[in-house]
Amino acid sequence: MDLMEKITSLAKRRGFIFQGSEIYGGYQGFWDYGPLGVELKNNIKKEWWKSMVYEREDVVGMDAAIIMNPIVWEKSGHLKAFTDPLVECKVCHKRFKADDETAVKGHGKEHAGKAEWTIPKNFNTLTEVFLGVTEPKDKAYLRGEITQGVFVNFKNVVDSTRVKIPFGIAQIGKAFRNEITPGNFTFRDREFDQMELEYFVRPDEEKSKETFNFWKDVRKKWYVNLGINPDKLRFRDHEPEKKAHYARYATDLEYEAPFGWSEFEGIHHRGDFDLKNHNLKYHDDLTNEEFTPWVIETSGGVDRALLFFLIDSYTEDSSTGSEPRVFLKLNPRLAPYKAAVFPLLKNKPELVDKAREIYFNLKKRFNAAWDDRGNIGKRYFAQDEIGTPWCVTVDFQSLDDQSVTVRDRDTAKQERVAIDKLGEYFQNRLLI
Ligand code: GAP
């Protein structure tokens, strides 16, 4: 099995990610997050919000509607320019994204290299929806980027808060794209979550470049601090002819996935493109100037982050036995469960009672798991595979001296910890 097969299989088997509408054969480009997937996803979003909003004084958050007045998409340029180049195979009429070299080449091989392609045409990837009660219904769009909801509320945020330029507005939410070729598991979806910062600055070429570089650096560090191997990260500047219609210049933070270097997050200098199109300006009360701010944007995909965190944390340790020990070396702050609690033996009520008491106490602080099946080795194996950083075992000694063993996922080492110090023990480690 190659790494992607191992990740896909683990993700399904352990309840991280399921194919959307699986019982009806699935639906291309849509995925459902299971009990562990939703925890990991929420933790990624929480960490992002903490670092981008709570730890800063110049950023506020918001949550805009997914469906907006269609005029928004006309003004933002998406109705005209939110396109991908589409080619059709003249032999079997399957359609592909022309710049998806792997898919195009792969398809060529299906026809023994004979595939003939139509000339690329622009395909708009906005998703249409129809609303209202009279026929024909009104056409609207599911947002293709979450960003426009921030721009159209620019004045509302300035008027209702004390923000002063430079400042940012952060948002996390769903975006939808009618992708021509969804694929690589959850890498390219038709429905996905974005986490974005729109940072508004004075129009100034040099200073805005500094801000752009500042955010590049911040965003890379965020992934590295949460455990992504820095050797697998790089920036790739957009070629002028490939950059999005709104960007003055842009760079992608890329991860070296098993399917090649792939975009994780985009950092875009959007200039005054959006605010100008929406006819929105900023009034500086101190200098009495009115101007259209420029925007530096950081735009990451939550689903891609989750996929890359899974891939990057997947570890096989063959040093311990005949079967490799598989564990997800997830940063504890991201791990779905922070700790699992076991009674050494399931049929000893005094051990079970003590373990349940500890379990429910820990659950008041964070998400903890319970396991009393099989032997301890199997329970460790099961928790390692889903990235639980610590396993707590209640044994006979616990009844005498009120201590438990805490076993560490990465080192497999165990130590004794007093039960009344457990909360503090984990708290200290989770803040690291
Ligand atoms: N507001 C700017 C914007 O949307 P983008 O480069 O088109 O920029 C930003 O998208 C991020 O959103 C990407 O880096 C990626 O992480 C995520 N993303 C974009 N399309 C996606 C898709 N089809 N499936 C999953 N994630 C996607």
Residues whose N, C-alpha, C, O or C-beta is under 5 A from the ligand:
A	BS01	GAP	G144 E145 T147 R177 E179 T186 F187 R188 D189 F192 Q194 E263 F264 E265 G266 S299 G300 G301 R304
